[in-house]
């Protein structure tokens, strides 16, 4: 574990830094305005009180190449962002689609579907809620700065830099304790991420004796997963694929079984 954390932090205080100067990061005022808009819509809030406890395996779907490996039945599927349309195009309708990113472009990465429940972070752009008018939407509050405490006393979901990581906590809140992760490689193969035409600045790292090509954002996702794995000690995790995060998950599973 120490070796994993040291490598992913690159030995520098404060951990990994954003890697794309052209990527818009919403400032606090924008985030506040988004949350205020979401609260004004009168939408139900996703809490355990609204859902029967769920004892099915939770399948968390990101948009990395290992999403192609998705198999299984009698599971509860949580698709993050653009993973939804990839699944639907292949005849798999997720139970939930989780949306977290506050940028306007989030409204363009999926097509609404009547059979899907949309778990939308209150910090999401008003454009996302406009697209989802008339669909089954529940909001949730994701911590992205202390400002959120000034706007609501409802439950706040912590945990992780990415939408798939927050989906783990939402599924946990919904009663799931056994998780399978697809499309959460956190590193690159020759194949492109599902539906993702953005370019990433490559970064080569060594993790527990193995070299991976990744980016700072994807490596941060892998690092944050190590914290989730430790905190949710009553859960099981299987991460599919041959990327950085599945490699780390396998190491953590072996350590916890000692």
Helices and strands as residue ranges (DSSP letters): H 2-9, H 28-40, G 48-50, E 57-61, G 65-69, E 75-80, H 83-89, E 96-99, G 104-108, E 117-121, H 126-131, E 137-142, H 148-151, E 156-157, H 163-173, E 178-182, E 203-207, E 210-214, H 216-231, E 236-239, H 244-256
